[in-house]
Amino acid sequence: MATADDIDALLPQTQCARCGYNGCRPYAEAIAAGAAEINQCPPGGLATIVALATLLHREAPALNPANGIEGPPLLAQIDADACIGCVKCLPPCPVDAIIGARKQMHTVIAELCTGCELCVAPCPVDCIVMVPRSAVAEAPPAPEPHSNRERFHAHNARITRRAQEHAAVLAASKQAANAKSAGQTTDVAR
């Protein structure tokens, strides 16, 4: 019987969430549990559906149009003149392929971009467009799935670490405020 690891190994690791799950691994787990169909990955398209069908000894259905359509590998591009440096595109990028600083122009690291499209919607000035990699002169090939997976895990680990650090700072501030308040109450009682 195929495991979630076996299924995940066949997915493109774009982490686009178009399958209806928050990344390729959750989708693989849902397939393994029988909670999702094998035809929900537009970036993987027919090749991934056939690979999954072969692994799972099933028929290969057509891509579910509710999840999108199969197309060429995409690459995000940022219009430098329109970018306002709002940083809203940075957090949704699942592989940290966008760099920039607040109030500075952002750019996409083409070698790392999975073409997931998650950076497009948060942009308040619509300066990010998705283009076929083949339409960009000297564009590098799409990153390999194993690299995408590693960068996605690193991205999530960084987000988790920052959240924990933020929670620790808040807890320390709260504790200091409570101690100060308790000290003032004791002084008033005297």
LOGU-16279 format. One line per field, with one value per residue (C-alpha): x, y, z. Coordinates in pm, 1 decimal. Each point is the difference from the previous one (the first is absolute). Layout:
<rs>
x = (X  ...)
y = (Y  ...)
z = (Z  ...)
</rs>
This chain:
<rs>
x = (0.0  130.0  81.2  -33.1  378.1  -31.1  -276.6  176.5  309.6  -202.8  -144.6  169.2  40.6  -115.2  -195.4  -263.8  -303.2  -208.2  -70.9  -200.2  266.3  263.8  291.5  103.0  53.9  -352.2  -137.4  211.6  -129.4  -359.2  52.2  156.6  -297.9  -248.2  -129.1  118.6  5.2  324.1  -103.3  18.7  353.4  5.1  377.3  66.1  -265.8  -54.7  352.5  -53.2  -348.5  136.9  288.8  -241.0  -241.3  284.9  120.8  -350.6  -113.4  -288.8  -131.7  143.1  -289.2  18.5  114.5  -287.4  -80.3  -117.3  367.8  122.2  148.0  332.7  241.1  366.5  230.2  -49.9  230.3  -98.8  127.1  -21.0  -35.9  278.2  -159.9  -333.0  129.4  -51.7  193.6  -300.6  145.9  -344.6  134.2  274.1  -196.1  -214.6  297.6  37.0  365.8  128.1  65.2  -78.0  246.4  -34.8  -37.8  -274.1  -29.3  254.2  -62.4  -39.0  128.0  -58.5  287.2  -85.6  198.1  -220.7  -346.2  -239.6  -262.1  -256.5  -172.4  -49.1  182.6  -239.1  -317.7  154.8  167.9  -199.0  135.9  -22.8  368.4  52.3  -81.0  45.3  161.5  102.1  365.3  54.9  -102.3  278.8  336.3  268.4  -243.3  138.7  -196.6  -263.0  152.0  2.8  -274.7  245.8  143.3  -350.7  -82.7  315.9  -60.2  -366.3  105.6  260.0  -263.5  -244.2  271.3  93.8  -364.1  -46.4  324.0  -98.7  -344.8  156.1  248.8  -281.8  -209.3  298.2  53.7  -369.0  -1.7  308.4  -155.4  -322.8  188.2  200.2  -317.7  -171.7  300.6  8.3  -373.6  30.4  284.6  -206.1  -294.2  227.7  133.0  -353.5  -100.3  280.3)
y = (0.0  345.6  241.1  377.5  12.5  -199.3  227.8  320.0  -107.8  14.8  346.3  308.6  173.1  337.9  38.2  197.5  -128.2  -25.0  -362.0  133.1  -87.3  218.5  -147.4  -317.6  -206.1  54.7  -88.9  -318.6  -91.7  57.4  -223.9  -270.0  21.3  -22.4  352.1  156.6  -99.1  -29.1  257.2  323.8  122.5  244.1  61.2  -374.2  -46.9  -321.6  -130.8  13.3  -149.0  -292.1  -50.2  1.1  -233.9  -241.1  12.0  -52.4  -250.4  218.8  145.8  340.9  248.9  337.7  299.0  136.4  340.1  127.6  2.0  184.8  -86.6  -148.1  245.3  68.7  59.4  355.9  265.1  303.3  335.3  329.5  332.6  200.4  333.9  -93.8  -182.0  210.7  -228.7  -91.2  -349.0  -163.0  -245.0  -133.6  -206.1  -196.9  -114.8  -359.4  -27.3  352.4  72.1  371.5  237.4  362.4  234.6  232.1  301.7  -153.9  -169.0  -378.4  -258.8  -367.1  -246.0  -184.0  -313.7  -46.0  104.6  -295.6  194.4  -54.0  337.0  58.8  334.9  152.0  51.3  183.8  263.0  323.9  159.0  -304.2  19.2  -378.6  -203.4  -366.4  -80.1  -328.5  -70.9  -61.6  362.4  143.3  33.8  -202.6  -116.9  -291.1  -324.3  -47.0  -116.3  -371.1  -135.8  -107.6  355.4  145.6  -235.5  94.6  373.7  -41.0  -176.9  270.0  270.7  -164.9  -54.4  368.5  108.3  -232.3  118.1  367.2  -66.2  -174.8  285.1  254.8  -195.8  -17.0  377.8  62.2  -238.8  168.9  345.1  -116.3  -153.5  321.6  209.1  -229.8  16.1  378.7  19.9  -231.1  214.5  317.4  -164.4  -96.5  358.9  144.2  -241.8  129.0)
z = (0.0  -93.1  280.3  17.0  -49.5  -323.2  -123.8  109.5  -193.7  -322.8  56.0  -151.2  338.0  -130.5  328.1  -194.8  195.7  -318.1  95.3  293.7  257.9  164.3  -190.6  -173.5  315.3  138.4  -343.6  -4.1  345.4  -113.3  -304.2  218.9  237.7  -286.4  69.1  -327.6  -363.5  -197.0  -261.7  199.4  -89.4  -294.2  13.1  -16.4  -264.8  -186.8  63.6  376.8  -26.7  -203.6  245.1  295.6  -179.7  -72.1  360.8  137.7  -265.0  -114.1  -320.8  -90.3  -8.5  -171.1  201.6  207.9  -157.0  340.0  102.2  -310.0  -333.7  -95.9  -153.2  -50.5  297.2  118.9  140.1  206.3  -120.8  185.7  -179.6  164.7  -85.8  158.9  310.5  314.7  233.4  213.0  76.1  -27.5  -259.0  227.5  258.3  -246.7  -208.3  119.1  -101.6  76.1  -367.1  36.3  158.8  95.4  291.2  116.2  -232.8  -236.8  -333.2  23.0  -242.2  -73.6  12.9  -320.2  93.1  307.7  -122.7  -16.3  -195.6  275.4  -59.1  375.3  -17.4  -254.8  206.7  299.1  -221.1  47.1  -318.9  -229.2  -91.8  -0.7  -307.9  -76.2  -332.8  -159.6  77.1  -369.3  -74.0  216.9  -170.9  177.8  268.7  197.4  0.2  269.0  328.8  74.3  228.7  272.1  13.1  19.0  287.6  192.0  -46.5  102.9  320.3  69.3  -60.9  241.0  261.9  -19.1  34.8  299.9  162.3  -41.6  146.1  300.2  49.2  -22.5  251.3  239.0  -23.4  66.0  295.1  149.6  -48.1  160.4  291.7  50.5  -14.2  250.9  233.2  -25.8  65.9  299.8  133.8  -34.6  178.1  288.7  21.8  7.5  277.3  225.5)
</rs>
